[in-house]
Amino acid sequence: MPVTKPLPKRWVVERTFAWLGRNRRLSKDYEQHPSVSEAWLYLGMLRLLVKRLARAA
């Protein structure tokens, strides 16, 4: 059986989901409307970006 390597894009997606999973609000889907869930995703990524920028400064 040949050994296959995982696709790089898969790791990017899994890593991103792990980062988002650290936000307590995003750990489960409580929202009724998809637009609210989307807004929380944007806020989670914004929080990650701000932390990285603050660390780099």
mmCIF file as Biopython writes it, N, C-alpha, C and O atoms, coordinates in Angstrom:
data_model
#
loop_
_atom_site.group_PDB
_atom_site.id
_atom_site.type_symbol
_atom_site.label_atom_id
_atom_site.label_alt_id
_atom_site.label_comp_id
_atom_site.label_asym_id
_atom_site.label_entity_id
_atom_site.label_seq_id
_atom_site.pdbx_PDB_ins_code
_atom_site.Cartn_x
_atom_site.Cartn_y
_atom_site.Cartn_z
_atom_site.occupancy
_atom_site.B_iso_or_equiv
_atom_site.auth_seq_id
_atom_site.auth_asym_id
_atom_site.pdbx_PDB_model_num
ATOM 1   N N  . MET A ? 1  ? 0.842   -1.176 0.000  1.0 0.0 1  A 1 
ATOM 2   C CA . MET A ? 1  ? 0.000   0.000  0.000  1.0 0.0 1  A 1 
ATOM 3   C C  . MET A ? 1  ? 0.894   1.250  0.000  1.0 0.0 1  A 1 
ATOM 4   O O  . MET A ? 1  ? 1.713   1.415  0.904  1.0 0.0 1  A 1 
ATOM 5   N N  . PRO A ? 2  ? 0.750   2.122  -0.992 1.0 0.0 2  A 1 
ATOM 6   C CA . PRO A ? 2  ? 1.618   3.300  -1.070 1.0 0.0 2  A 1 
ATOM 7   C C  . PRO A ? 2  ? 1.267   4.318  0.025  1.0 0.0 2  A 1 
ATOM 8   O O  . PRO A ? 2  ? 0.108   4.493  0.402  1.0 0.0 2  A 1 
ATOM 9   N N  . VAL A ? 3  ? 2.308   4.968  0.509  1.0 0.0 3  A 1 
ATOM 10  C CA . VAL A ? 3  ? 2.121   6.002  1.526  1.0 0.0 3  A 1 
ATOM 11  C C  . VAL A ? 3  ? 1.797   7.313  0.817  1.0 0.0 3  A 1 
ATOM 12  O O  . VAL A ? 3  ? 2.514   7.731  -0.092 1.0 0.0 3  A 1 
ATOM 13  N N  . THR A ? 4  ? 0.730   7.944  1.235  1.0 0.0 4  A 1 
ATOM 14  C CA . THR A ? 4  ? 0.342   9.217  0.618  1.0 0.0 4  A 1 
ATOM 15  C C  . THR A ? 4  ? 0.548   10.342 1.618  1.0 0.0 4  A 1 
ATOM 16  O O  . THR A ? 4  ? 0.356   10.171 2.822  1.0 0.0 4  A 1 
ATOM 17  N N  . LYS A ? 5  ? 0.939   11.484 1.100  1.0 0.0 5  A 1 
ATOM 18  C CA . LYS A ? 5  ? 1.112   12.653 1.943  1.0 0.0 5  A 1 
ATOM 19  C C  . LYS A ? 5  ? -0.189  13.446 1.954  1.0 0.0 5  A 1 
ATOM 20  O O  . LYS A ? 5  ? -0.895  13.492 0.947  1.0 0.0 5  A 1 
ATOM 21  N N  . PRO A ? 6  ? -0.515  14.077 3.095  1.0 0.0 6  A 1 
ATOM 22  C CA . PRO A ? 6  ? -1.730  14.903 3.130  1.0 0.0 6  A 1 
ATOM 23  C C  . PRO A ? 6  ? -1.566  16.133 2.248  1.0 0.0 6  A 1 
ATOM 24  O O  . PRO A ? 6  ? -0.465  16.655 2.077  1.0 0.0 6  A 1 
ATOM 25  N N  . LEU A ? 7  ? -2.654  16.570 1.708  1.0 0.0 7  A 1 
ATOM 26  C CA . LEU A ? 7  ? -2.622  17.751 0.862  1.0 0.0 7  A 1 
ATOM 27  C C  . LEU A ? 7  ? -2.371  18.999 1.705  1.0 0.0 7  A 1 
ATOM 28  O O  . LEU A ? 7  ? -2.939  19.118 2.791  1.0 0.0 7  A 1 
ATOM 29  N N  . PRO A ? 8  ? -1.539  19.931 1.241  1.0 0.0 8  A 1 
ATOM 30  C CA . PRO A ? 8  ? -1.241  21.124 2.023  1.0 0.0 8  A 1 
ATOM 31  C C  . PRO A ? 8  ? -2.472  21.959 2.354  1.0 0.0 8  A 1 
ATOM 32  O O  . PRO A ? 8  ? -2.561  22.514 3.449  1.0 0.0 8  A 1 
ATOM 33  N N  . LYS A ? 9  ? -3.417  22.059 1.432  1.0 0.0 9  A 1 
ATOM 34  C CA . LYS A ? 9  ? -4.595  22.884 1.693  1.0 0.0 9  A 1 
ATOM 35  C C  . LYS A ? 9  ? -5.430  22.302 2.822  1.0 0.0 9  A 1 
ATOM 36  O O  . LYS A ? 9  ? -6.071  23.048 3.563  1.0 0.0 9  A 1 
ATOM 37  N N  . ARG A ? 10 ? -5.433  21.012 2.961  1.0 0.0 10 A 1 
ATOM 38  C CA . ARG A ? 10 ? -6.190  20.388 4.048  1.0 0.0 10 A 1 
ATOM 39  C C  . ARG A ? 10 ? -5.646  20.851 5.388  1.0 0.0 10 A 1 
ATOM 40  O O  . ARG A ? 10 ? -6.418  21.139 6.302  1.0 0.0 10 A 1 
ATOM 41  N N  . TRP A ? 11 ? -4.331  20.927 5.518  1.0 0.0 11 A 1 
ATOM 42  C CA . TRP A ? 11 ? -3.726  21.351 6.776  1.0 0.0 11 A 1 
ATOM 43  C C  . TRP A ? 11 ? -4.042  22.813 7.060  1.0 0.0 11 A 1 
ATOM 44  O O  . TRP A ? 11 ? -4.227  23.191 8.217  1.0 0.0 11 A 1 
ATOM 45  N N  . VAL A ? 12 ? -4.103  23.626 6.038  1.0 0.0 12 A 1 
ATOM 46  C CA . VAL A ? 12 ? -4.444  25.041 6.224  1.0 0.0 12 A 1 
ATOM 47  C C  . VAL A ? 12 ? -5.855  25.160 6.777  1.0 0.0 12 A 1 
ATOM 48  O O  . VAL A ? 12 ? -6.101  25.942 7.696  1.0 0.0 12 A 1 
ATOM 49  N N  . VAL A ? 13 ? -6.765  24.405 6.233  1.0 0.0 13 A 1 
ATOM 50  C CA . VAL A ? 13 ? -8.157  24.456 6.684  1.0 0.0 13 A 1 
ATOM 51  C C  . VAL A ? 13 ? -8.268  23.936 8.108  1.0 0.0 13 A 1 
ATOM 52  O O  . VAL A ? 13 ? -8.938  24.555 8.935  1.0 0.0 13 A 1 
ATOM 53  N N  . GLU A ? 14 ? -7.626  22.811 8.416  1.0 0.0 14 A 1 
ATOM 54  C CA . GLU A ? 14 ? -7.693  22.252 9.765  1.0 0.0 14 A 1 
ATOM 55  C C  . GLU A ? 14 ? -7.074  23.200 10.788 1.0 0.0 14 A 1 
ATOM 56  O O  . GLU A ? 14 ? -7.599  23.354 11.891 1.0 0.0 14 A 1 
ATOM 57  N N  . ARG A ? 15 ? -5.973  23.828 10.431 1.0 0.0 15 A 1 
ATOM 58  C CA . ARG A ? 15 ? -5.317  24.779 11.329 1.0 0.0 15 A 1 
ATOM 59  C C  . ARG A ? 15 ? -6.216  25.980 11.579 1.0 0.0 15 A 1 
ATOM 60  O O  . ARG A ? 15 ? -6.316  26.453 12.711 1.0 0.0 15 A 1 
ATOM 61  N N  . THR A ? 16 ? -6.868  26.475 10.542 1.0 0.0 16 A 1 
ATOM 62  C CA . THR A ? 16 ? -7.771  27.617 10.685 1.0 0.0 16 A 1 
ATOM 63  C C  . THR A ? 16 ? -8.949  27.261 11.576 1.0 0.0 16 A 1 
ATOM 64  O O  . THR A ? 16 ? -9.343  28.060 12.425 1.0 0.0 16 A 1 
ATOM 65  N N  . PHE A ? 17 ? -9.516  26.074 11.396 1.0 0.0 17 A 1 
ATOM 66  C CA . PHE A ? 17 ? -10.615 25.640 12.259 1.0 0.0 17 A 1 
ATOM 67  C C  . PHE A ? 17 ? -10.148 25.516 13.707 1.0 0.0 17 A 1 
ATOM 68  O O  . PHE A ? 17 ? -10.912 25.817 14.625 1.0 0.0 17 A 1 
ATOM 69  N N  . ALA A ? 18 ? -8.919  25.083 13.927 1.0 0.0 18 A 1 
ATOM 70  C CA . ALA A ? 18 ? -8.391  24.990 15.288 1.0 0.0 18 A 1 
ATOM 71  C C  . ALA A ? 18 ? -8.265  26.371 15.910 1.0 0.0 18 A 1 
ATOM 72  O O  . ALA A ? 18 ? -8.599  26.553 17.081 1.0 0.0 18 A 1 
ATOM 73  N N  . TRP A ? 19 ? -7.790  27.343 15.147 1.0 0.0 19 A 1 
ATOM 74  C CA . TRP A ? 19 ? -7.686  28.713 15.663 1.0 0.0 19 A 1 
ATOM 75  C C  . TRP A ? 19 ? -9.063  29.256 16.018 1.0 0.0 19 A 1 
ATOM 76  O O  . TRP A ? 19 ? -9.239  29.873 17.068 1.0 0.0 19 A 1 
ATOM 77  N N  . LEU A ? 20 ? -10.028 29.030 15.150 1.0 0.0 20 A 1 
ATOM 78  C CA . LEU A ? 20 ? -11.377 29.514 15.414 1.0 0.0 20 A 1 
ATOM 79  C C  . LEU A ? 20 ? -12.017 28.774 16.586 1.0 0.0 20 A 1 
ATOM 80  O O  . LEU A ? 20 ? -12.829 29.348 17.312 1.0 0.0 20 A 1 
ATOM 81  N N  . GLY A ? 21 ? -11.663 27.525 16.771 1.0 0.0 21 A 1 
ATOM 82  C CA . GLY A ? 21 ? -12.209 26.743 17.874 1.0 0.0 21 A 1 
ATOM 83  C C  . GLY A ? 21 ? -11.775 27.238 19.234 1.0 0.0 21 A 1 
ATOM 84  O O  . GLY A ? 21 ? -12.402 26.906 20.239 1.0 0.0 21 A 1 
ATOM 85  N N  . ARG A ? 22 ? -10.719 28.023 19.287 1.0 0.0 22 A 1 
ATOM 86  C CA . ARG A ? 22 ? -10.269 28.593 20.558 1.0 0.0 22 A 1 
ATOM 87  C C  . ARG A ? 22 ? -11.212 29.677 21.066 1.0 0.0 22 A 1 
ATOM 88  O O  . ARG A ? 22 ? -11.209 30.002 22.254 1.0 0.0 22 A 1 
ATOM 89  N N  . ASN A ? 23 ? -12.015 30.232 20.172 1.0 0.0 23 A 1 
ATOM 90  C CA . ASN A ? 23 ? -13.008 31.223 20.596 1.0 0.0 23 A 1 
ATOM 91  C C  . ASN A ? 23 ? -14.205 30.481 21.165 1.0 0.0 23 A 1 
ATOM 92  O O  . ASN A ? 23 ? -14.811 29.649 20.490 1.0 0.0 23 A 1 
ATOM 93  N N  . ARG A ? 24 ? -14.533 30.783 22.387 1.0 0.0 24 A 1 
ATOM 94  C CA . ARG A ? 24 ? -15.581 30.040 23.081 1.0 0.0 24 A 1 
ATOM 95  C C  . ARG A ? 24 ? -16.920 30.117 22.353 1.0 0.0 24 A 1 
ATOM 96  O O  . ARG A ? 24 ? -17.657 29.132 22.290 1.0 0.0 24 A 1 
ATOM 97  N N  . ARG A ? 25 ? -17.224 31.267 21.814 1.0 0.0 25 A 1 
ATOM 98  C CA . ARG A ? 25 ? -18.515 31.461 21.149 1.0 0.0 25 A 1 
ATOM 99  C C  . ARG A ? 25 ? -18.618 30.603 19.884 1.0 0.0 25 A 1 
ATOM 100 O O  . ARG A ? 25 ? -19.717 30.222 19.484 1.0 0.0 25 A 1 
ATOM 101 N N  . LEU A ? 26 ? -17.497 30.303 19.266 1.0 0.0 26 A 1 
ATOM 102 C CA . LEU A ? 26 ? -17.514 29.545 18.017 1.0 0.0 26 A 1 
ATOM 103 C C  . LEU A ? 26 ? -17.376 28.038 18.240 1.0 0.0 26 A 1 
ATOM 104 O O  . LEU A ? 26 ? -17.367 27.271 17.277 1.0 0.0 26 A 1 
ATOM 105 N N  . SER A ? 27 ? -17.269 27.610 19.499 1.0 0.0 27 A 1 
ATOM 106 C CA . SER A ? 27 ? -17.077 26.187 19.746 1.0 0.0 27 A 1 
ATOM 107 C C  . SER A ? 27 ? -18.317 25.364 19.379 1.0 0.0 27 A 1 
ATOM 108 O O  . SER A ? 27 ? -18.210 24.202 18.989 1.0 0.0 27 A 1 
ATOM 109 N N  . LYS A ? 28 ? -19.482 25.980 19.508 1.0 0.0 28 A 1 
ATOM 110 C CA . LYS A ? 28 ? -20.728 25.324 19.110 1.0 0.0 28 A 1 
ATOM 111 C C  . LYS A ? 28 ? -21.569 26.328 18.330 1.0 0.0 28 A 1 
ATOM 112 O O  . LYS A ? 28 ? -21.379 27.538 18.446 1.0 0.0 28 A 1 
ATOM 113 N N  . ASP A ? 29 ? -22.483 25.817 17.551 1.0 0.0 29 A 1 
ATOM 114 C CA . ASP A ? 29 ? -23.317 26.702 16.737 1.0 0.0 29 A 1 
ATOM 115 C C  . ASP A ? 29 ? -24.636 26.951 17.465 1.0 0.0 29 A 1 
ATOM 116 O O  . ASP A ? 29 ? -25.559 26.140 17.392 1.0 0.0 29 A 1 
ATOM 117 N N  . TYR A ? 30 ? -24.712 28.080 18.166 1.0 0.0 30 A 1 
ATOM 118 C CA . TYR A ? 30 ? -25.906 28.430 18.924 1.0 0.0 30 A 1 
ATOM 119 C C  . TYR A ? 30 ? -26.850 29.347 18.144 1.0 0.0 30 A 1 
ATOM 120 O O  . TYR A ? 30 ? -28.019 29.478 18.505 1.0 0.0 30 A 1 
ATOM 121 N N  . GLU A ? 31 ? -26.370 29.963 17.112 1.0 0.0 31 A 1 
ATOM 122 C CA . GLU A ? 31 ? -27.108 31.032 16.438 1.0 0.0 31 A 1 
ATOM 123 C C  . GLU A ? 31 ? -28.220 30.484 15.545 1.0 0.0 31 A 1 
ATOM 124 O O  . GLU A ? 31 ? -28.110 29.392 14.986 1.0 0.0 31 A 1 
ATOM 125 N N  . GLN A ? 32 ? -29.283 31.263 15.427 1.0 0.0 32 A 1 
ATOM 126 C CA . GLN A ? 32 ? -30.414 30.892 14.579 1.0 0.0 32 A 1 
ATOM 127 C C  . GLN A ? 32 ? -30.192 31.329 13.132 1.0 0.0 32 A 1 
ATOM 128 O O  . GLN A ? 32 ? -30.618 30.644 12.201 1.0 0.0 32 A 1 
ATOM 129 N N  . HIS A ? 33 ? -29.525 32.470 12.945 1.0 0.0 33 A 1 
ATOM 130 C CA . HIS A ? 33 ? -29.352 33.031 11.610 1.0 0.0 33 A 1 
ATOM 131 C C  . HIS A ? 33 ? -27.906 32.864 11.134 1.0 0.0 33 A 1 
ATOM 132 O O  . HIS A ? 33 ? -26.974 33.138 11.890 1.0 0.0 33 A 1 
ATOM 133 N N  . PRO A ? 34 ? -27.716 32.425 9.910  1.0 0.0 34 A 1 
ATOM 134 C CA . PRO A ? 34 ? -26.361 32.256 9.384  1.0 0.0 34 A 1 
ATOM 135 C C  . PRO A ? 34 ? -25.552 33.554 9.374  1.0 0.0 34 A 1 
ATOM 136 O O  . PRO A ? 34 ? -24.330 33.517 9.513  1.0 0.0 34 A 1 
ATOM 137 N N  . SER A ? 35 ? -26.210 34.688 9.213  1.0 0.0 35 A 1 
ATOM 138 C CA . SER A ? 35 ? -25.472 35.954 9.179  1.0 0.0 35 A 1 
ATOM 139 C C  . SER A ? 35 ? -24.811 36.250 10.529 1.0 0.0 35 A 1 
ATOM 140 O O  . SER A ? 35 ? -23.740 36.855 10.572 1.0 0.0 35 A 1 
ATOM 141 N N  . VAL A ? 36 ? -25.436 35.831 11.620 1.0 0.0 36 A 1 
ATOM 142 C CA . VAL A ? 36 ? -24.842 36.033 12.946 1.0 0.0 36 A 1 
ATOM 143 C C  . VAL A ? 36 ? -23.619 35.130 13.110 1.0 0.0 36 A 1 
ATOM 144 O O  . VAL A ? 36 ? -22.592 35.561 13.634 1.0 0.0 36 A 1 
ATOM 145 N N  . SER A ? 37 ? -23.728 33.901 12.669 1.0 0.0 37 A 1 
ATOM 146 C CA . SER A ? 37 ? -22.581 32.990 12.726 1.0 0.0 37 A 1 
ATOM 147 C C  . SER A ? 37 ? -21.437 33.519 11.879 1.0 0.0 37 A 1 
ATOM 148 O O  . SER A ? 37 ? -20.276 33.438 12.280 1.0 0.0 37 A 1 
ATOM 149 N N  . GLU A ? 38 ? -21.754 34.054 10.726 1.0 0.0 38 A 1 
ATOM 150 C CA . GLU A ? 38 ? -20.715 34.622 9.857  1.0 0.0 38 A 1 
ATOM 151 C C  . GLU A ? 38 ? -20.038 35.806 10.529 1.0 0.0 38 A 1 
ATOM 152 O O  . GLU A ? 38 ? -18.821 35.961 10.435 1.0 0.0 38 A 1 
ATOM 153 N N  . ALA A ? 39 ? -20.816 36.640 11.203 1.0 0.0 39 A 1 
ATOM 154 C CA . ALA A ? 39 ? -20.239 37.790 11.903 1.0 0.0 39 A 1 
ATOM 155 C C  . ALA A ? 39 ? -19.289 37.334 13.005 1.0 0.0 39 A 1 
ATOM 156 O O  . ALA A ? 39 ? -18.234 37.940 13.191 1.0 0.0 39 A 1 
ATOM 157 N N  . TRP A ? 40 ? -19.639 36.280 13.741 1.0 0.0 40 A 1 
ATOM 158 C CA . TRP A ? 40 ? -18.762 35.770 14.786 1.0 0.0 40 A 1 
ATOM 159 C C  . TRP A ? 40 ? -17.480 35.193 14.190 1.0 0.0 40 A 1 
ATOM 160 O O  . TRP A ? 40 ? -16.414 35.296 14.797 1.0 0.0 40 A 1 
ATOM 161 N N  . LEU A ? 41 ? -17.575 34.589 13.009 1.0 0.0 41 A 1 
ATOM 162 C CA . LEU A ? 41 ? -16.363 34.100 12.345 1.0 0.0 41 A 1 
ATOM 163 C C  . LEU A ? 41 ? -15.436 35.255 11.982 1.0 0.0 41 A 1 
ATOM 164 O O  . LEU A ? 41 ? -14.223 35.170 12.175 1.0 0.0 41 A 1 
ATOM 165 N N  . TYR A ? 42 ? -16.010 36.330 11.459 1.0 0.0 42 A 1 
ATOM 166 C CA . TYR A ? 42 ? -15.203 37.506 11.143 1.0 0.0 42 A 1 
ATOM 167 C C  . TYR A ? 42 ? -14.556 38.081 12.393 1.0 0.0 42 A 1 
ATOM 168 O O  . TYR A ? 42 ? -13.389 38.470 12.369 1.0 0.0 42 A 1 
ATOM 169 N N  . LEU A ? 43 ? -15.309 38.135 13.484 1.0 0.0 43 A 1 
ATOM 170 C CA . LEU A ? 43 ? -14.745 38.650 14.728 1.0 0.0 43 A 1 
ATOM 171 C C  . LEU A ? 43 ? -13.627 37.750 15.262 1.0 0.0 43 A 1 
ATOM 172 O O  . LEU A ? 43 ? -12.625 38.241 15.783 1.0 0.0 43 A 1 
ATOM 173 N N  . GLY A ? 44 ? -13.800 36.449 15.131 1.0 0.0 44 A 1 
ATOM 174 C CA . GLY A ? 44 ? -12.760 35.519 15.571 1.0 0.0 44 A 1 
ATOM 175 C C  . GLY A ? 44 ? -11.477 35.687 14.779 1.0 0.0 44 A 1 
ATOM 176 O O  . GLY A ? 44 ? -10.386 35.682 15.349 1.0 0.0 44 A 1 
ATOM 177 N N  . MET A ? 45 ? -11.603 35.837 13.463 1.0 0.0 45 A 1 
ATOM 178 C CA . MET A ? 45 ? -10.404 36.027 12.635 1.0 0.0 45 A 1 
ATOM 179 C C  . MET A ? 45 ? -9.778  37.401 12.883 1.0 0.0 45 A 1 
ATOM 180 O O  . MET A ? 45 ? -8.556  37.547 12.854 1.0 0.0 45 A 1 
ATOM 181 N N  . LEU A ? 46 ? -10.615 38.396 13.123 1.0 0.0 46 A 1 
ATOM 182 C CA . LEU A ? 46 ? -10.110 39.732 13.436 1.0 0.0 46 A 1 
ATOM 183 C C  . LEU A ? 46 ? -9.323  39.717 14.744 1.0 0.0 46 A 1 
ATOM 184 O O  . LEU A ? 46 ? -8.271  40.347 14.852 1.0 0.0 46 A 1 
ATOM 185 N N  . ARG A ? 47 ? -9.834  39.000 15.725 1.0 0.0 47 A 1 
ATOM 186 C CA . ARG A ? 47 ? -9.134  38.876 17.007 1.0 0.0 47 A 1 
ATOM 187 C C  . ARG A ? 47 ? -7.771  38.226 16.817 1.0 0.0 47 A 1 
ATOM 188 O O  . ARG A ? 47 ? -6.781  38.670 17.398 1.0 0.0 47 A 1 
ATOM 189 N N  . LEU A ? 48 ? -7.718  37.181 16.008 1.0 0.0 48 A 1 
ATOM 190 C CA . LEU A ? 48 ? -6.455  36.508 15.728 1.0 0.0 48 A 1 
ATOM 191 C C  . LEU A ? 48 ? -5.475  37.444 15.036 1.0 0.0 48 A 1 
ATOM 192 O O  . LEU A ? 48 ? -4.295  37.479 15.382 1.0 0.0 48 A 1 
ATOM 193 N N  . LEU A ? 49 ? -5.958  38.194 14.069 1.0 0.0 49 A 1 
ATOM 194 C CA . LEU A ? 49 ? -5.108  39.125 13.332 1.0 0.0 49 A 1 
ATOM 195 C C  . LEU A ? 49 ? -4.563  40.223 14.237 1.0 0.0 49 A 1 
ATOM 196 O O  . LEU A ? 49 ? -3.384  40.569 14.151 1.0 0.0 49 A 1 
ATOM 197 N N  . VAL A ? 50 ? -5.412  40.774 15.106 1.0 0.0 50 A 1 
ATOM 198 C CA . VAL A ? 50 ? -4.981  41.845 16.009 1.0 0.0 50 A 1 
ATOM 199 C C  . VAL A ? 50 ? -3.929  41.330 16.984 1.0 0.0 50 A 1 
ATOM 200 O O  . VAL A ? 50 ? -2.957  42.027 17.276 1.0 0.0 50 A 1 
ATOM 201 N N  . LYS A ? 51 ? -4.122  40.109 17.490 1.0 0.0 51 A 1 
ATOM 202 C CA . LYS A ? 51 ? -3.121  39.520 18.394 1.0 0.0 51 A 1 
ATOM 203 C C  . LYS A ? 51 ? -1.782  39.373 17.694 1.0 0.0 51 A 1 
ATOM 204 O O  . LYS A ? 51 ? -0.738  39.661 18.279 1.0 0.0 51 A 1 
ATOM 205 N N  . ARG A ? 52 ? -1.807  38.931 16.457 1.0 0.0 52 A 1 
ATOM 206 C CA . ARG A ? 52 ? -0.553  38.769 15.705 1.0 0.0 52 A 1 
ATOM 207 C C  . ARG A ? 52 ? 0.123   40.109 15.426 1.0 0.0 52 A 1 
ATOM 208 O O  . ARG A ? 52 ? 1.344   40.232 15.518 1.0 0.0 52 A 1 
ATOM 209 N N  . LEU A ? 53 ? -0.688  41.110 15.083 1.0 0.0 53 A 1 
ATOM 210 C CA . LEU A ? 53 ? -0.117  42.434 14.825 1.0 0.0 53 A 1 
ATOM 211 C C  . LEU A ? 53 ? 0.470   43.030 16.109 1.0 0.0 53 A 1 
ATOM 212 O O  . LEU A ? 53 ? 1.531   43.653 16.070 1.0 0.0 53 A 1 
ATOM 213 N N  . ALA A ? 54 ? -0.199  42.846 17.224 1.0 0.0 54 A 1 
ATOM 214 C CA . ALA A ? 54 ? 0.302   43.379 18.495 1.0 0.0 54 A 1 
ATOM 215 C C  . ALA A ? 54 ? 1.615   42.685 18.896 1.0 0.0 54 A 1 
ATOM 216 O O  . ALA A ? 54 ? 2.522   43.320 19.434 1.0 0.0 54 A 1 
ATOM 217 N N  . ARG A ? 55 ? 1.701   41.391 18.629 1.0 0.0 55 A 1 
ATOM 218 C CA . ARG A ? 55 ? 2.919   40.654 18.948 1.0 0.0 55 A 1 
ATOM 219 C C  . ARG A ? 55 ? 4.080   41.088 18.056 1.0 0.0 55 A 1 
ATOM 220 O O  . ARG A ? 55 ? 5.227   41.115 18.502 1.0 0.0 55 A 1 
ATOM 221 N N  . ALA A ? 56 ? 3.791   41.426 16.801 1.0 0.0 56 A 1 
ATOM 222 C CA . ALA A ? 56 ? 4.835   41.829 15.845 1.0 0.0 56 A 1 
ATOM 223 C C  . ALA A ? 56 ? 5.331   43.252 16.100 1.0 0.0 56 A 1 
ATOM 224 O O  . ALA A ? 56 ? 6.451   43.595 15.720 1.0 0.0 56 A 1 
ATOM 225 N N  . ALA A ? 57 ? 4.512   44.075 16.735 1.0 0.0 57 A 1 
ATOM 226 C CA . ALA A ? 57 ? 4.881   45.489 16.959 1.0 0.0 57 A 1 
ATOM 227 C C  . ALA A ? 57 ? 5.813   45.659 18.129 1.0 0.0 57 A 1 
ATOM 228 O O  . ALA A ? 57 ? 6.211   46.781 18.443 1.0 0.0 57 A 1 
#
